[in-house]
Amino acid sequence: MKKYLQRAWSDSEDDISIKDVRIAIAETKEMDDEHGAFWVGTEEEEYILETDKALKMICVINGEQLNYQAKNWAEVEKLYDLLLKEDFAALINAFR
């Protein structure tokens, strides 16, 4: 399943890896509050995971939105890794 990464301040990227997520995290830390967000989605947009500069996360699963406050950027990276590995059950459990 293809995944894309979209930053609030630039164009999207297709066929991404965890390396791309790490770069987006580093850039988000440096952005202002208005542009300090990025998200990763699957090509059919069944799953979308968004994070802002304040570590507020939104996970959209087949149209249902779950909100979460991450503890730190390492946890954010771990959750994106679950999405990229398509471990959707673990991702959903982390948000509930």
CYANA upper distance limits for C-alpha pairs under 8 A (distance plus 0.5 A):
  1 MET  CA     42 THR  CA      7.31
  1 MET  CA     43 GLU  CA      7.52
  2 LYS  CA     14 ASP  CA      7.88
  2 LYS  CA     15 ASP  CA      6.24
  2 LYS  CA     42 THR  CA      6.36
  2 LYS  CA     43 GLU  CA      5.95
  3 LYS  CA     14 ASP  CA      6.67
  3 LYS  CA     15 ASP  CA      5.96
  3 LYS  CA     16 ILE  CA      6.69
  3 LYS  CA     40 VAL  CA      7.22
  3 LYS  CA     41 GLY  CA      6.02
  3 LYS  CA     42 THR  CA      4.90
  3 LYS  CA     43 GLU  CA      6.18
  3 LYS  CA     84 LEU  CA      7.87
  4 TYR  CA     12 SER  CA      7.17
  4 TYR  CA     13 GLU  CA      5.95
  4 TYR  CA     14 ASP  CA      4.85
  4 TYR  CA     15 ASP  CA      6.46
  4 TYR  CA     16 ILE  CA      6.57
  4 TYR  CA     40 VAL  CA      6.03
  4 TYR  CA     41 GLY  CA      6.00
  4 TYR  CA     42 THR  CA      6.93
  4 TYR  CA     43 GLU  CA      7.51
  5 LEU  CA     12 SER  CA      5.99
  5 LEU  CA     13 GLU  CA      5.67
  5 LEU  CA     14 ASP  CA      7.03
  5 LEU  CA     16 ILE  CA      7.30
  5 LEU  CA     20 ASP  CA      8.40
  5 LEU  CA     21 VAL  CA      8.18
  5 LEU  CA     38 PHE  CA      7.75
  5 LEU  CA     39 TRP  CA      6.29
  5 LEU  CA     40 VAL  CA      4.95
  5 LEU  CA     41 GLY  CA      7.20
  6 GLN  CA     10 SER  CA      7.70
  6 GLN  CA     11 ASP  CA      6.92
  6 GLN  CA     12 SER  CA      4.82
  6 GLN  CA     13 GLU  CA      7.03
  6 GLN  CA     38 PHE  CA      6.11
  6 GLN  CA     39 TRP  CA      5.88
  6 GLN  CA     40 VAL  CA      6.83
  7 ARG  CA     11 ASP  CA      7.29
  7 ARG  CA     12 SER  CA      7.16
  7 ARG  CA     24 ALA  CA      7.85
  7 ARG  CA     37 ALA  CA      6.76
  7 ARG  CA     38 PHE  CA      4.74
  7 ARG  CA     39 TRP  CA      7.02
  8 ALA  CA     35 HIS  CA      5.78
  8 ALA  CA     36 GLY  CA      7.34
  8 ALA  CA     37 ALA  CA      6.12
  8 ALA  CA     38 PHE  CA      6.32
  9 TRP  CA     35 HIS  CA      6.24
  9 TRP  CA     36 GLY  CA      8.49
 16 ILE  CA     20 ASP  CA      6.49
 16 ILE  CA     21 VAL  CA      8.33
 17 SER  CA     21 VAL  CA      7.29
 17 SER  CA     84 LEU  CA      7.62
 18 ILE  CA     22 ARG  CA      6.72
 18 ILE  CA     77 GLU  CA      8.38
 18 ILE  CA     80 TYR  CA      7.95
 18 ILE  CA     81 ASP  CA      6.78
 18 ILE  CA     84 LEU  CA      7.79
 19 LYS  CA     23 ILE  CA      6.88
 20 ASP  CA     24 ALA  CA      6.77
 21 VAL  CA     25 ILE  CA      6.64
 21 VAL  CA     77 GLU  CA      7.76
 21 VAL  CA     80 TYR  CA      7.89
 22 ARG  CA     26 ALA  CA      6.78
 22 ARG  CA     77 GLU  CA      7.58
 23 ILE  CA     27 GLU  CA      6.70
 24 ALA  CA     28 THR  CA      6.45
 24 ALA  CA     38 PHE  CA      7.49
 25 ILE  CA     29 LYS  CA      6.82
 25 ILE  CA     73 TRP  CA      8.07
 26 ALA  CA     30 GLU  CA      7.40
 27 GLU  CA     31 MET  CA      6.91
 28 THR  CA     35 HIS  CA      8.40
 28 THR  CA     36 GLY  CA      5.44
 28 THR  CA     37 ALA  CA      6.67
 28 THR  CA     38 PHE  CA      7.94
 28 THR  CA     52 ASP  CA      7.96
 28 THR  CA     53 LYS  CA      6.49
 29 LYS  CA     36 GLY  CA      7.66
 29 LYS  CA     53 LYS  CA      6.59
 30 GLU  CA     36 GLY  CA      8.28
 31 MET  CA     35 HIS  CA      6.58
 31 MET  CA     36 GLY  CA      5.47
 31 MET  CA     53 LYS  CA      8.29
 32 ASP  CA     36 GLY  CA      6.09
 33 ASP  CA     53 LYS  CA      7.11
 36 GLY  CA     52 ASP  CA      6.06
 36 GLY  CA     53 LYS  CA      5.52
 37 ALA  CA     50 GLU  CA      7.63
 37 ALA  CA     51 THR  CA      6.05
 37 ALA  CA     52 ASP  CA      4.51
 37 ALA  CA     53 LYS  CA      6.51
 38 PHE  CA     50 GLU  CA      6.23
 38 PHE  CA     51 THR  CA      6.22
 38 PHE  CA     52 ASP  CA      7.08
 39 TRP  CA     48 ILE  CA      7.27
 39 TRP  CA     49 LEU  CA      5.87
 39 TRP  CA     50 GLU  CA      4.50
 39 TRP  CA     51 THR  CA      6.76
 40 VAL  CA     48 ILE  CA      6.12
 40 VAL  CA     49 LEU  CA      5.84
 40 VAL  CA     50 GLU  CA      7.01
 40 VAL  CA     80 TYR  CA      8.32
 41 GLY  CA     45 GLU  CA      6.12
 41 GLY  CA     46 GLU  CA      8.10
 41 GLY  CA     47 TYR  CA      6.09
 41 GLY  CA     48 ILE  CA      4.63
 41 GLY  CA     49 LEU  CA      6.85
 42 THR  CA     46 GLU  CA      6.74
 42 THR  CA     47 TYR  CA      6.14
 42 THR  CA     48 ILE  CA      7.11
 45 GLU  CA     62 ASN  CA      8.09
 46 GLU  CA     60 VAL  CA      7.95
 46 GLU  CA     61 ILE  CA      6.17
 46 GLU  CA     62 ASN  CA      5.17
 46 GLU  CA     63 GLY  CA      7.80
 47 TYR  CA     59 CYS  CA      7.65
 47 TYR  CA     60 VAL  CA      6.05
 47 TYR  CA     61 ILE  CA      5.29
 47 TYR  CA     62 ASN  CA      6.93
 48 ILE  CA     58 ILE  CA      8.39
 48 ILE  CA     59 CYS  CA      6.16
 48 ILE  CA     60 VAL  CA      5.53
 48 ILE  CA     61 ILE  CA      7.29
 49 LEU  CA     57 MET  CA      7.60
 49 LEU  CA     58 ILE  CA      6.29
 49 LEU  CA     59 CYS  CA      5.04
 49 LEU  CA     60 VAL  CA      6.99
 49 LEU  CA     80 TYR  CA      7.82
 49 LEU  CA     83 LEU  CA      8.39
 50 GLU  CA     57 MET  CA      5.94
 50 GLU  CA     58 ILE  CA      5.61
 50 GLU  CA     59 CYS  CA      6.94
 51 THR  CA     55 LEU  CA      6.47
 51 THR  CA     56 LYS  CA      6.17
 51 THR  CA     57 MET  CA      4.96
 51 THR  CA     58 ILE  CA      7.11
 51 THR  CA     76 VAL  CA      8.25
 52 ASP  CA     56 LYS  CA      6.05
 52 ASP  CA     57 MET  CA      7.17
 55 LEU  CA     69 GLN  CA      6.48
 55 LEU  CA     70 ALA  CA      5.82
 55 LEU  CA     71 LYS  CA      7.83
 55 LEU  CA     72 ASN  CA      7.50
 55 LEU  CA     73 TRP  CA      7.83
 55 LEU  CA     76 VAL  CA      8.08
 56 LYS  CA     67 ASN  CA      8.00
 56 LYS  CA     68 TYR  CA      6.56
 56 LYS  CA     69 GLN  CA      5.22
 56 LYS  CA     70 ALA  CA      6.81
 57 MET  CA     67 ASN  CA      6.32
 57 MET  CA     68 TYR  CA      5.54
 57 MET  CA     69 GLN  CA      6.46
 57 MET  CA     70 ALA  CA      7.37
 58 ILE  CA     65 GLN  CA      7.18
 58 ILE  CA     66 LEU  CA      6.22
 58 ILE  CA     67 ASN  CA      5.18
 58 ILE  CA     68 TYR  CA      6.80
 59 CYS  CA     65 GLN  CA      6.25
 59 CYS  CA     66 LEU  CA      5.63
 59 CYS  CA     67 ASN  CA      6.95
 59 CYS  CA     95 PHE  CA      8.13
 60 VAL  CA     64 GLU  CA      5.87
 60 VAL  CA     65 GLN  CA      4.96
 60 VAL  CA     66 LEU  CA      6.80
 61 ILE  CA     65 GLN  CA      7.00
 61 ILE  CA     66 LEU  CA      8.50
 66 LEU  CA     95 PHE  CA      7.02
 66 LEU  CA     96 ARG  CA      8.18
 67 ASN  CA     95 PHE  CA      7.47
 68 TYR  CA     95 PHE  CA      6.49
 70 ALA  CA     75 GLU  CA      6.86
 70 ALA  CA     76 VAL  CA      6.85
 71 LYS  CA     75 GLU  CA      7.04
 72 ASN  CA     76 VAL  CA      7.14
 73 TRP  CA     77 GLU  CA      6.71
 74 ALA  CA     78 LYS  CA      6.76
 75 GLU  CA     79 LEU  CA      6.80
 76 VAL  CA     80 TYR  CA      6.88
 77 GLU  CA     81 ASP  CA      6.63
 78 LYS  CA     82 LEU  CA      6.93
 79 LEU  CA     83 LEU  CA      7.04
 79 LEU  CA     91 LEU  CA      6.85
 79 LEU  CA     94 ALA  CA      8.39
 80 TYR  CA     84 LEU  CA      6.67
 81 ASP  CA     85 LYS  CA      6.55
 82 LEU  CA     86 GLU  CA      6.55
 82 LEU  CA     87 ASP  CA      5.59
 82 LEU  CA     88 PHE  CA      7.34
 82 LEU  CA     90 ALA  CA      7.50
 82 LEU  CA     91 LEU  CA      6.44
 83 LEU  CA     87 ASP  CA      6.52
 83 LEU  CA     88 PHE  CA      6.78
 83 LEU  CA     91 LEU  CA      7.20
 87 ASP  CA     91 LEU  CA      6.90
 88 PHE  CA     92 ILE  CA      6.57
 89 ALA  CA     93 ASN  CA      6.67
 90 ALA  CA     94 ALA  CA      6.69
 91 LEU  CA     95 PHE  CA      7.14
 92 ILE  CA     96 ARG  CA      6.93
